[in-house]
């Protein structure tokens, strides 16, 4: 499932989240559920193309409280639509 972030950090800021809650974070990936990550990344690519992000985009996953994870459900952020530079923070 993908939807626009309610507090966007870039002109394009879309959240990708599995419909079924089987993981709280990347730390919960197992061989049995790892294929879901690949499917999410394919969806990210499709949406990036449809959003016209031909100059590039960033995909972010916050894993754990020190990384800023505030929702205990695996999700990814797609950000683009502007030059974000090399630095992540």
N, C-alpha and C positions, 0 to 999 in steps of 0.2 A: 504494500500500500504506500502511496506517495501523496504528500500534500505540502502546500506552501507553509513555511514557518510563520507564526504569528508575530514574531519579533525579528524580521530578517536582518542579517548581518552583511548582506550583499544584495545587489539588484535581483539576482536569482538565488533563492535559499529554499531548498526543498528537502523535506524529511522523508526518509525511506524506513519503513518499519514492517517487520513480518506481521501478517494478520494474526497468526497463532503465536501466543507467548510460550516459547520454549527456552528462551535465553534471557537472562537479565543483562548480560554484557558479553563481550568477546571472550572473557574468561570461561564462559560456559560452552564454548564450541567443542564438539566431540566429532569423531569420525561419522557418527550417525546423522548429525545435523549440519555438517560442514557444507553440503551441496547448496543449502539455502543461502549461504553467503555469496556463492557464485551467481545464483539467480538474482540476488539483490544487486550485485555489481553490474549484471547485464541490464537490469532495469535502470540503474543510474546512467549507464551509457546511452540507452535509448532516450531518456528524458533530457540528458545534456544535449544530444543532437537536436531533439525537438525544440529545445529552448534557445537554439542558435549559439551554443557555447563553443564555436569552432576555434576560438583563440585559447581555450583552456578552461579548466575548472578545478576545484578542490573538493575532495571527499574527506570528511572528518568523522571519526568515531571517538567519543569520550568514554573511556573505560575506567570506572572507579571514581571515587569522590575526589581524589587528588587531581584527576584529569577534568573535573567539572561535570561529571555525570550526575544529573539530577533526577532522571527518570529510570527506574529499574526495569527497562525493557530495551533490548538491543535495537539500536537505530543508527542511521547514518545521515549526515548532513551533506547535501550537494550545494556548493557555493560557486557563483560565477557571475559573469556580466560586467566585471571590471578587473583591472590589473591589481592583483593582491600582493604582488612582490614575492620575494623568496622566503621571507620570515613568516612563520606560522603564528607566532604571538608577538 
